[in-house]
Amino acid sequence: MITWGDVTKWRASRVAEIGDALVTARKTLTGLQDELEDSATPKEWVGEGAEAAKQKLREYRQELEDYVAGLSALITRVDGAEASIRQLERAIGDTEELAGAQFFIDDSGVVYDAGPDLGGPTDPAAAQRRAEIEAMVEQILRAAEDIDVDLVDVIKRIEDGKITDRGATTLASAAKQGSLQGGVLPVEPPVNGTATQNAAWWATMTEQERKYAIASNPGLVGNLDGLPMKARSEANELFLPQQLRAIEAQIRKHGMTDELAAKLQAINEAEKQFDKGKLLVKLDLEGDRARAIIADANVDSADHVGVFVPGMNSTVEGNLGHYVKEMNEVGGFARDLLPESSDETVAMVTWLDYEPPGTALPEGLEGPMVDRAIDGSKRLAGFYEGLAASRGDDPVNVTAVGHSYGSLTQGLALRQTDEADSLILQGSPGHGGGEPFGAPDSSGIAVPDGKLYDLSAKDDWIADIGLFGGDPDDDPRFTDLETGASVGTDDRSSHGIEGHVMYTEPDDRRSTSEYNTAAIIAGREEVAIRK
């Protein structure tokens, strides 16, 4: 069993030296091809002696070709090990930097809190940091074990004569055939891994291994919270044709149904987003309805990220594209509010990885129930954890935005994670705390005080009923933002809105609701207009 003490002593440079020596040996051997040709028996020599000599020469050539093939397989595997160990060295460095003086990793890989609060209660930030270190150690050791097993495997196959020249007729072609047999597969992701574990797994892989993982199992990679969203999108783009074939197979078997037709439309909508330069972070067709996540292309590097969750009557095939347009506009307004001298960037995410109820019967009867929001909140919390894990030490200001039933989903999710910096509720029937129609209770929402905001428009009766734990207007932790006509600090006028559905509308006109939402997303709380 490989220990932390072992793997921290591994050096890619030493493995490279071994690889260079093996390459030199192979070059020497393949240079014997002319001598093999020259050693053929003369045509004039016939008889039993000649046949015996020819047979011996054939055996010698075969042995040499197999030897060269085995050597080439070993070179391929050693080269792969060198690249993997070089990546491990970087991951170990990142882990030790994260540990700093606060944490100590012993030779067995156990993480100890060696900070000033040793023996006392550990604060949540320290606990989260320790969990990240433990996840990195775990995945580094998994990757190291995989490297070791792969090297032992190729040596064992060479010894057992299982790596051959595959019918090659020259030493050079034998070398090529051997190289093909020395390939290495990256270690699989952790089973049911957390976002932190998935991010740690990704960090231990070389670029070549990452590309292989995406190409070989796009359906799995595309759904892993904790991976860069660009990588997930690349995987999902590869997975789309497989999803389409699966739906077409169901249609051939069962005939066209409303559910299958909707999923075909969902695939079409996803393809449209690619054409618009967006990232398809997720497309799940396994449930009754399609679920999806669409993000701006710069989401992995943006300084400010807004995550919008729509409410009832929202579907991938029906209005996901409309929501993406809304977020395009809000994101643009947020960029406009950044200081002129700033090089900060903004990215928007449209999160529809749940199945909110519709208003049509019988599904409309589920509108007053929290079941679908609870189900979605678990995935939404995982998404926030994944966004944070994929960014590592790269700071990002995350704003959670929820409209109507989506505000309930956001409120429930942010009781499960603290990875959002601000929360905006739009037309909210409640964020899930407190009793129905009673006093709201947001004490469980893990967003800093002073960073919770509520938008409630004129004549929006849904925002006033407090069905899901009281009216956020009455919650002292929430700041009420203006939705009527206003003039922003940029001296631009913003029109007012009324009713329940106009909080963000892609009409090239800025409403006060959009202005305030954009201000919070851009980290410009000071320019937001209060009621």
ChimeraX attribute file (.defattr): number of C-alpha atoms within 10 A of each C-alpha:
attribute: neighborCount
match mode: 1-to-1
recipient: residues
	/A:1	7
	/A:2	13
	/A:3	15
	/A:4	19
	/A:5	13
	/A:6	13
	/A:7	18
	/A:8	14
	/A:9	9
	/A:10	16
	/A:11	14
	/A:12	19
	/A:13	13
	/A:14	11
	/A:15	19
	/A:16	16
	/A:17	12
	/A:18	16
	/A:19	20
	/A:20	15
	/A:21	13
	/A:22	17
	/A:23	17
	/A:24	11
	/A:25	14
	/A:26	20
	/A:27	15
	/A:28	11
	/A:29	18
	/A:30	18
	/A:31	13
	/A:32	13
	/A:33	16
	/A:34	9
	/A:35	9
	/A:36	15
	/A:37	11
	/A:38	10
	/A:39	11
	/A:40	12
	/A:41	14
	/A:42	9
	/A:43	7
	/A:44	7
	/A:45	10
	/A:46	10
	/A:47	8
	/A:48	9
	/A:49	10
	/A:50	15
	/A:51	13
	/A:52	11
	/A:53	13
	/A:54	15
	/A:55	12
	/A:56	12
	/A:57	16
	/A:58	14
	/A:59	12
	/A:60	13
	/A:61	18
	/A:62	20
	/A:63	14
	/A:64	19
	/A:65	29
	/A:66	26
	/A:67	23
	/A:68	29
	/A:69	31
	/A:70	29
	/A:71	26
	/A:72	25
	/A:73	27
	/A:74	27
	/A:75	24
	/A:76	22
	/A:77	24
	/A:78	25
	/A:79	20
	/A:80	24
	/A:81	23
	/A:82	23
	/A:83	20
	/A:84	24
	/A:85	25
	/A:86	20
	/A:87	19
	/A:88	26
	/A:89	20
	/A:90	14
	/A:91	22
	/A:92	21
	/A:93	13
	/A:94	17
	/A:95	20
	/A:96	17
	/A:97	12
	/A:98	18
	/A:99	21
	/A:100	12
	/A:101	12
	/A:102	16
	/A:103	20
	/A:104	18
	/A:105	19
	/A:106	12
	/A:107	13
	/A:108	12
	/A:109	18
	/A:110	13
	/A:111	17
	/A:112	15
	/A:113	18
	/A:114	15
	/A:115	14
	/A:116	9
	/A:117	12
	/A:118	12
	/A:119	9
	/A:120	7
	/A:121	8
	/A:122	13
	/A:123	9
	/A:124	10
	/A:125	10
	/A:126	15
	/A:127	13
	/A:128	13
	/A:129	15
	/A:130	20
	/A:131	15
	/A:132	22
	/A:133	27
	/A:134	22
	/A:135	22
	/A:136	27
	/A:137	26
	/A:138	19
	/A:139	25
	/A:140	28
	/A:141	21
	/A:142	18
	/A:143	21
	/A:144	25
	/A:145	16
	/A:146	19
	/A:147	23
	/A:148	13
	/A:149	11
	/A:150	21
	/A:151	17
	/A:152	14
	/A:153	15
	/A:154	25
	/A:155	18
	/A:156	13
	/A:157	17
	/A:158	19
	/A:159	11
	/A:160	9
	/A:161	12
	/A:162	13
	/A:163	26
	/A:164	23
	/A:165	27
	/A:166	14
	/A:167	12
	/A:168	18
	/A:169	12
	/A:170	17
	/A:171	26
	/A:172	20
	/A:173	18
	/A:174	26
	/A:175	26
	/A:176	17
	/A:177	24
	/A:178	28
	/A:179	22
	/A:180	14
	/A:181	21
	/A:182	27
	/A:183	18
	/A:184	18
	/A:185	14
	/A:186	20
	/A:187	18
	/A:188	11
	/A:189	19
	/A:190	14
	/A:191	8
	/A:192	9
	/A:193	15
	/A:194	18
	/A:195	24
	/A:196	27
	/A:197	28
	/A:198	25
	/A:199	28
	/A:200	29
	/A:201	26
	/A:202	22
	/A:203	23
	/A:204	28
	/A:205	24
	/A:206	18
	/A:207	14
	/A:208	12
	/A:209	19
	/A:210	17
	/A:211	15
	/A:212	14
	/A:213	21
	/A:214	21
	/A:215	15
	/A:216	14
	/A:217	14
	/A:218	23
	/A:219	22
	/A:220	15
	/A:221	24
	/A:222	27
	/A:223	18
	/A:224	24
	/A:225	28
	/A:226	28
	/A:227	28
	/A:228	21
	/A:229	27
	/A:230	20
	/A:231	21
	/A:232	24
	/A:233	27
	/A:234	19
	/A:235	26
	/A:236	28
	/A:237	22
	/A:238	17
	/A:239	20
	/A:240	18
	/A:241	12
	/A:242	14
	/A:243	20
	/A:244	16
	/A:245	11
	/A:246	12
	/A:247	19
	/A:248	17
	/A:249	12
	/A:250	14
	/A:251	14
	/A:252	9
	/A:253	9
	/A:254	10
	/A:255	10
	/A:256	13
	/A:257	11
	/A:258	8
	/A:259	13
	/A:260	20
	/A:261	14
	/A:262	18
	/A:263	24
	/A:264	19
	/A:265	16
	/A:266	24
	/A:267	22
	/A:268	15
	/A:269	17
	/A:270	26
	/A:271	15
	/A:272	13
	/A:273	18
	/A:274	15
	/A:275	9
	/A:276	10
	/A:277	11
	/A:278	21
	/A:279	26
	/A:280	26
	/A:281	28
	/A:282	27
	/A:283	26
	/A:284	20
	/A:285	19
	/A:286	10
	/A:287	10
	/A:288	11
	/A:289	18
	/A:290	24
	/A:291	22
	/A:292	23
	/A:293	25
	/A:294	27
	/A:295	28
	/A:296	26
	/A:297	20
	/A:298	17
	/A:299	24
	/A:300	21
	/A:301	17
	/A:302	20
	/A:303	19
	/A:304	23
	/A:305	28
	/A:306	30
	/A:307	25
	/A:308	25
	/A:309	27
	/A:310	25
	/A:311	24
	/A:312	16
	/A:313	17
	/A:314	19
	/A:315	24
	/A:316	27
	/A:317	21
	/A:318	13
	/A:319	14
	/A:320	24
	/A:321	18
	/A:322	13
	/A:323	23
	/A:324	23
	/A:325	17
	/A:326	22
	/A:327	26
	/A:328	19
	/A:329	22
	/A:330	28
	/A:331	27
	/A:332	15
	/A:333	21
	/A:334	27
	/A:335	21
	/A:336	15
	/A:337	21
	/A:338	18
	/A:339	11
	/A:340	9
	/A:341	6
	/A:342	8
	/A:343	8
	/A:344	14
	/A:345	17
	/A:346	24
	/A:347	26
	/A:348	29
	/A:349	26
	/A:350	25
	/A:351	25
	/A:352	26
	/A:353	23
	/A:354	30
	/A:355	22
	/A:356	26
	/A:357	25
	/A:358	17
	/A:359	13
	/A:360	10
	/A:361	9
	/A:362	9
	/A:363	12
	/A:364	14
	/A:365	12
	/A:366	15
	/A:367	18
	/A:368	12
	/A:369	14
	/A:370	18
	/A:371	14
	/A:372	16
	/A:373	26
	/A:374	19
	/A:375	17
	/A:376	23
	/A:377	24
	/A:378	19
	/A:379	16
	/A:380	26
	/A:381	22
	/A:382	22
	/A:383	23
	/A:384	24
	/A:385	21
	/A:386	25
	/A:387	26
	/A:388	24
	/A:389	24
	/A:390	23
	/A:391	18
	/A:392	18
	/A:393	10
	/A:394	12
	/A:395	12
	/A:396	21
	/A:397	18
	/A:398	26
	/A:399	27
	/A:400	27
	/A:401	27
	/A:402	26
	/A:403	26
	/A:404	22
	/A:405	31
	/A:406	31
	/A:407	30
	/A:408	28
	/A:409	32
	/A:410	31
	/A:411	29
	/A:412	26
	/A:413	29
	/A:414	24
	/A:415	19
	/A:416	18
	/A:417	18
	/A:418	17
	/A:419	23
	/A:420	26
	/A:421	19
	/A:422	23
	/A:423	30
	/A:424	29
	/A:425	30
	/A:426	29
	/A:427	30
	/A:428	32
	/A:429	30
	/A:430	33
	/A:431	30
	/A:432	29
	/A:433	23
	/A:434	19
	/A:435	15
	/A:436	17
	/A:437	16
	/A:438	16
	/A:439	16
	/A:440	24
	/A:441	21
	/A:442	23
	/A:443	13
	/A:444	13
	/A:445	23
	/A:446	19
	/A:447	23
	/A:448	13
	/A:449	14
	/A:450	13
	/A:451	17
	/A:452	24
	/A:453	23
	/A:454	27
	/A:455	27
	/A:456	29
	/A:457	25
	/A:458	15
	/A:459	12
	/A:460	18
	/A:461	15
	/A:462	19
	/A:463	27
	/A:464	20
	/A:465	18
	/A:466	25
	/A:467	21
	/A:468	25
	/A:469	22
	/A:470	26
	/A:471	28
	/A:472	34
	/A:473	21
	/A:474	16
	/A:475	18
	/A:476	14
	/A:477	20
	/A:478	20
	/A:479	20
	/A:480	21
	/A:481	22
	/A:482	21
	/A:483	25
	/A:484	18
	/A:485	14
	/A:486	18
	/A:487	13
	/A:488	17
	/A:489	12
	/A:490	9
	/A:491	8
	/A:492	10
	/A:493	16
	/A:494	20
	/A:495	16
	/A:496	19
	/A:497	23
	/A:498	14
	/A:499	15
	/A:500	19
	/A:501	14
	/A:502	17
	/A:503	22
	/A:504	23
	/A:505	19
	/A:506	17
	/A:507	10
	/A:508	9
	/A:509	13
	/A:510	19
	/A:511	24
	/A:512	27
	/A:513	30
	/A:514	27
	/A:515	29
	/A:516	28
	/A:517	31
	/A:518	28
	/A:519	25
	/A:520	29
	/A:521	32
	/A:522	28
	/A:523	21
	/A:524	16
	/A:525	16
	/A:526	10
	/A:527	15
	/A:528	20
	/A:529	20
	/A:530	14
	/A:531	10
